[in-house]
Amino acid sequence: MATSDLIQRVWQHKNDLVEGFTRRYGVHTLVWYETHPTMEGAIAREKAIKKWRRAWKIELTEAFNPDWRDLYESIV
């Protein structure tokens, strides 16, 4: 999800304050993110990635974070 405050957004997900997939399935690990100069660019990229096949999303994540480490501590 596009956000202007990644640290706050991840914290909210880790603490189940946001309804949806992360709360429902207990997903609390940040394994991938991108930064964009504009919110419009971030939203466009998010919409494009949502249309991707799951395998492509996994390849994107593994190229960025091959060990699937939680990246939250590296951004705070």
Buried (B, 14 or more C-beta within 10 A) or exposed (E): EBEEEBEEBBEBBBEEEEEEEBBEEEEBBBBBBEEEEEEEEBEEEEEEEEEEEEEEEEEBEEEEBEEEEEBBEEEE
